[in-house]
Amino acid sequence: MDWFGITCYGVADPIKDFMDPNYNEPVKMENVFEKLKRYPAGTRLNDISTDFDPYLGTCDGYAYGSFDRLDKMRKKGFLKPVGPLEMYRKSGTGQNDFGFFLKDTELMGKDWHYTKRLSRINSEMTNFFNECLKSNKYFRM
């Protein structure tokens, strides 16, 4: 809300109110050449290549303010921060509510968030009828 232009508060930022004050996402990506200098001389390329992504360069999970990079990280399944507990101090929306309970020790190993699935079991008569239809398509009872 803009406070109708009466005060100099400016536009409110509701997401910033939910953020954890200790959380800081890096803004500048580390230089690839500086990272390569840390490896000792004579290191083989296949040992180094596990730390580098061919499309993104250094792949550490952060988007660095780029939506294109964020989209690629989502497709790779390699995002940081992993959950809402790492970014927010409290839940801002109803969708984030269950994410705050995933680290709860009482709920570890429980299947409360999975939908129960009931398989379809045919009766003996249905199985007999299906077998007869396989051998004779004009079969009638």
C-alpha positions, 0 to 999 in steps of 0.5 A, spaced: 500 500 500 502 506 498 499 510 504 495 514 498 501 519 497 500 522 504 507 520 507 514 518 505 513 511 506 513 509 499 510 502 496 510 497 501 514 490 500 510 484 503 515 479 501 521 483 505 517 482 511 517 475 511 524 474 509 529 471 515 534 477 516 540 473 516 539 470 509 543 473 504 543 471 496 549 472 493 549 477 487 555 476 484 557 470 481 564 467 482 569 468 477 571 461 473 578 463 472 579 464 480 576 457 481 580 454 476 586 457 480 585 453 486 586 446 483 593 444 484 597 443 477 597 437 474 589 436 476 586 432 470 580 435 467 575 430 468 576 431 476 575 439 475 569 438 470 564 435 476 564 442 479 562 446 472 556 445 468 557 446 461 551 451 460 551 455 466 559 455 468 559 454 475 553 451 478 552 452 485 544 453 485 543 460 486 540 464 480 544 471 481 538 475 479 537 472 472 530 469 471 533 465 465 538 462 470 533 460 475 529 457 470 535 452 468 536 451 475 529 448 476 529 444 470 536 441 473 533 440 480 539 444 483 536 450 486 538 453 492 535 455 497 532 448 498 526 450 502 522 455 505 526 455 512 532 457 509 529 464 506 523 466 510 522 466 518 515 465 517 510 462 512 507 468 507 502 464 503 498 458 505 502 454 500 508 455 504 505 452 510 507 445 509 514 446 508 515 449 515 513 442 518 518 438 513 524 439 518 519 437 524 522 431 528 515 428 529 513 428 522 520 425 519 518 418 516 511 419 516 506 419 509 501 424 511 502 428 505 501 422 500 495 421 497 492 414 499 491 410 493 487 404 492 488 399 487 482 396 483 481 388 484 477 384 479 473 379 481 474 371 479 468 372 475 471 378 471 477 375 470 474 368 467 470 373 463 476 376 460 480 370 459 474 367 455 474 374 451 481 373 449 480 366 446 473 368 443 471 375 442 463 372 441 463 369 448 457 371 451 454 368 458 
